[in-house]
Amino acid sequence: MKIGLLGHGVVGSGVSRIIDDGKTWEVRELEIKKILVKDESEMTDERMTLNAADILDDPEIDIVAECMGGLEPAHSFLMRALKNGKHVVTSNKKMLATYCEDLFDLARENNVTVHYEASCGGGIPWMASLDRTRRVDDIDSFRGIFNGTTNYILSRMSKEGSSFLDVLKDAQKLGYAEQDPTDDIDGYDVRYKVALSAVKAFDSVISASDIITFGIRSISADDLAWCREKGLTCKLIGKGAYHGDHISACVIPMFLKNSDVFSNIPMNFNAIESSSGTLGAAVFVGQGAGSLPTAHAVVQNVIDIWKDQDSEINPKFKKPVDNSSCEGVYYIRTEKPEAFSAVCAEKVSDSVLITKKTSLVEIQKMIHDAQDESLFIAEVDSL
Amino acid sequence: MKIGLLGHGVVGSGVSRIIDDGKTWEVRELEIKKILVKDESEMTDERMTLNAADILDDPEIDIVAECMGGLEPAHSFLMRALKNGKHVVTSNKKMLATYCEDLFDLARENNVTVHYEASCGGGIPWMASLDRTRRVDDIDSFRGIFNGTTNYILSRMSKEGSSFLDVLKDAQKLGYAEQDPTDDIDGYDVRYKVALSAVKAFDSVISASDIITFGIRSISADDLAWCREKGLTCKLIGKGAYHGDHISACVIPMFLKNSDVFSNIPMNFNAIESSSGTLGAAVFVGQGAGSLPTAHAVVQNVIDIWKDQDSEINPKFKKPVDNSSCEGVYYIRTEKPEAFSAVCAEKVSDSVLITKKTSLVEIQKMIHDAQDESLFIAEVDSL
């Protein structure tokens, strides 16, 4: 199999290293023919090119592996690759969660497939396990710690009693958080991963923008102190569930019981759980990011294509996201507690309340109406 | 694919239920033609028979799935099935760990395969993930909580400060432990699973009896109190590592840091971790036993055979188990502390000592020479 690699950064260089090393007979069947790099300074071997057409229009290339990141030009490049009858492997969650419907349709028209194990959970064989479980059973639901940066921030805040901003700044200094941390701390990174997990788990395309999303930007040391006092641990959780004609999905900080497996996932790890009728709960824990684990997932997908080119893996159907059946008990800290009086079950302080069991959609409306930028919400697993 | 099912107990009845239900198109391609049951009272549908030959010698049956347990007649039945050119799927860890070399050789001679995902980790897709990881990388090592019964006993002893015998009796009453608990509490159940995991992870047959094995039969409330005081949690761990020309493997209680993912695995769950160069640490957590999770794994293997009948999955080569490179710090409680004076680093009490870093093989010899039935040993992860 001849592969064209788009991008040679953290993930792309890992992919070329694994394939060039050729540790197993499967990997030795693969060959990277060309690598698209950003500028002259990256041109370190003869396979490298600055011209995407050298890869996208080369009839000898069977598979295009995209590790560029960003919406464009990654999206247009992959559309062109699919039109030219090439299979696609991508680690780009944001781009795929945004355009998966178009890409899947185009792939189907051209009898090729789009693979994306590396887009979600890095090296965790999460997507592959969903595929495998679905051969025997439906997936009923999933939940996960999908983001290492927020897991790191929450773990350190909780351990040290420090403020969100102090830990964020330190995480940025140490390279655990981006200089623009919006995608991580506002939950968008998790939202993309939940969208793609839902595609795989429930075999349906969904709109990522319909996923209710709350991040941890406004969390305070006091919120975590209350959480700890109640024997709970705070994690940013993405989750999805199947309801036949629709799918529910959200991203929300959760106060989980300390005994929950998720409460004890180390700082830089991800953990994702699927539930199905016969298998029950199955949890996968691993490095959710990093050059080699993510590159490993890209190479696995290349081997999947090589071994089973005819399999139809991209869903045809689209299902709506509808969270109206999602109910929970919520912890809300707000400067406008009066906006939540209709659902308040307990006042923890002047600014903190615990709701009675309420629909998440209703809570979302109230939050929207309250217009309180500093508001923090977490779902409380159990009290 | 036509399947002959040997045994219709906890696992076997789960297999027939999943296949008869036919939830997915893959499962609907499978058909159970005959089921071997123990006696007339189990003959509840027309596919059932009391005569194994009806299955083993039926040329229409492609796959024999064995869920009987025990060494014989399971072993002879599967030898006969392989001779007759049938693929074999088994959930029987004790039988397979004992006879895998013979069974694999016979399978190879007859161009068929032996599959055993259900033999280890129940519903956890552990074996399948090892197969997948090995397409790209070597597995360097693995470790796991492979046994639910001992995990339950240790969790309850630790929580309640109760004695081993009290918790064991209660576990037997509740059905969490067998009436003859030897295989579980002396570590033999874990030994079989470590042997089969090593076969899969390192692509080599090994002798289960060469795996150094210590159980939890002699653990006391005081041992656990010391462990807790040091911020550690006790788990019965099975582990294996690859060293090129040999494999090391042992079963031993370990005092792990409380922050270790393994320290927080719920009572009735199993957890297994693999390590490889590119993927790093990947942990799988799930129900290690139970009718449907284990049956799910059997059905997955049947689908594996159906989808890819030509693949060579059973290793040809045998490698020795050699633990001489395994070193650790050990907690030893014994009535004969003098037998360990050469390796003692710290005396905790008259009967409890912590060793300096010592070879496990050396410790094993000293334990053998000490002849102290009540001795308890645990490896200390870190102090």
HADDOCK unambig.tbl for C-alpha pairs under 7 A between the chains (distance, minus, plus):
assign (segid A and resid 23 and name CA) (segid B and resid 136 and name CA) 6.86 0.50 0.50
assign (segid A and resid 23 and name CA) (segid B and resid 137 and name CA) 6.26 0.50 0.50
assign (segid A and resid 24 and name CA) (segid B and resid 135 and name CA) 6.28 0.50 0.50
assign (segid A and resid 24 and name CA) (segid B and resid 136 and name CA) 5.92 0.50 0.50
assign (segid A and resid 24 and name CA) (segid B and resid 137 and name CA) 6.52 0.50 0.50
assign (segid A and resid 26 and name CA) (segid B and resid 135 and name CA) 5.96 0.50 0.50
assign (segid A and resid 27 and name CA) (segid B and resid 136 and name CA) 6.14 0.50 0.50
assign (segid A and resid 123 and name CA) (segid B and resid 279 and name CA) 5.60 0.50 0.50
assign (segid A and resid 124 and name CA) (segid B and resid 282 and name CA) 6.51 0.50 0.50
assign (segid A and resid 135 and name CA) (segid B and resid 24 and name CA) 6.27 0.50 0.50
assign (segid A and resid 135 and name CA) (segid B and resid 26 and name CA) 5.96 0.50 0.50
assign (segid A and resid 136 and name CA) (segid B and resid 23 and name CA) 6.83 0.50 0.50
assign (segid A and resid 136 and name CA) (segid B and resid 24 and name CA) 5.90 0.50 0.50
assign (segid A and resid 136 and name CA) (segid B and resid 27 and name CA) 6.14 0.50 0.50
assign (segid A and resid 136 and name CA) (segid B and resid 300 and name CA) 6.90 0.50 0.50
assign (segid A and resid 137 and name CA) (segid B and resid 23 and name CA) 6.25 0.50 0.50
assign (segid A and resid 137 and name CA) (segid B and resid 24 and name CA) 6.51 0.50 0.50
assign (segid A and resid 259 and name CA) (segid B and resid 264 and name CA) 6.79 0.50 0.50
assign (segid A and resid 261 and name CA) (segid B and resid 264 and name CA) 6.10 0.50 0.50
assign (segid A and resid 261 and name CA) (segid B and resid 265 and name CA) 6.19 0.50 0.50
assign (segid A and resid 264 and name CA) (segid B and resid 259 and name CA) 6.79 0.50 0.50
assign (segid A and resid 264 and name CA) (segid B and resid 261 and name CA) 6.12 0.50 0.50
assign (segid A and resid 264 and name CA) (segid B and resid 264 and name CA) 6.60 0.50 0.50
assign (segid A and resid 265 and name CA) (segid B and resid 261 and name CA) 6.18 0.50 0.50
assign (segid A and resid 278 and name CA) (segid B and resid 292 and name CA) 4.95 0.50 0.50
assign (segid A and resid 278 and name CA) (segid B and resid 293 and name CA) 5.48 0.50 0.50
assign (segid A and resid 278 and name CA) (segid B and resid 296 and name CA) 6.20 0.50 0.50
assign (segid A and resid 279 and name CA) (segid B and resid 123 and name CA) 5.61 0.50 0.50
assign (segid A and resid 279 and name CA) (segid B and resid 292 and name CA) 6.48 0.50 0.50
assign (segid A and resid 279 and name CA) (segid B and resid 293 and name CA) 4.37 0.50 0.50
assign (segid A and resid 279 and name CA) (segid B and resid 296 and name CA) 6.24 0.50 0.50
assign (segid A and resid 280 and name CA) (segid B and resid 293 and name CA) 6.72 0.50 0.50
assign (segid A and resid 281 and name CA) (segid B and resid 286 and name CA) 5.96 0.50 0.50
assign (segid A and resid 282 and name CA) (segid B and resid 124 and name CA) 6.52 0.50 0.50
assign (segid A and resid 282 and name CA) (segid B and resid 285 and name CA) 5.75 0.50 0.50
assign (segid A and resid 282 and name CA) (segid B and resid 286 and name CA) 4.53 0.50 0.50
assign (segid A and resid 283 and name CA) (segid B and resid 284 and name CA) 5.84 0.50 0.50
assign (segid A and resid 283 and name CA) (segid B and resid 285 and name CA) 4.77 0.50 0.50
assign (segid A and resid 283 and name CA) (segid B and resid 286 and name CA) 6.12 0.50 0.50
assign (segid A and resid 284 and name CA) (segid B and resid 283 and name CA) 5.83 0.50 0.50
assign (segid A and resid 284 and name CA) (segid B and resid 284 and name CA) 4.87 0.50 0.50
assign (segid A and resid 284 and name CA) (segid B and resid 285 and name CA) 6.33 0.50 0.50
assign (segid A and resid 285 and name CA) (segid B and resid 282 and name CA) 5.76 0.50 0.50
assign (segid A and resid 285 and name CA) (segid B and resid 283 and name CA) 4.77 0.50 0.50
assign (segid A and resid 285 and name CA) (segid B and resid 284 and name CA) 6.34 0.50 0.50
assign (segid A and resid 286 and name CA) (segid B and resid 281 and name CA) 5.96 0.50 0.50
assign (segid A and resid 286 and name CA) (segid B and resid 282 and name CA) 4.54 0.50 0.50
assign (segid A and resid 286 and name CA) (segid B and resid 283 and name CA) 6.13 0.50 0.50
assign (segid A and resid 292 and name CA) (segid B and resid 278 and name CA) 4.95 0.50 0.50
assign (segid A and resid 292 and name CA) (segid B and resid 279 and name CA) 6.48 0.50 0.50
assign (segid A and resid 293 and name CA) (segid B and resid 278 and name CA) 5.49 0.50 0.50
assign (segid A and resid 293 and name CA) (segid B and resid 279 and name CA) 4.37 0.50 0.50
assign (segid A and resid 293 and name CA) (segid B and resid 280 and name CA) 6.72 0.50 0.50
assign (segid A and resid 296 and name CA) (segid B and resid 278 and name CA) 6.19 0.50 0.50
assign (segid A and resid 296 and name CA) (segid B and resid 279 and name CA) 6.24 0.50 0.50
assign (segid A and resid 300 and name CA) (segid B and resid 136 and name CA) 6.89 0.50 0.50
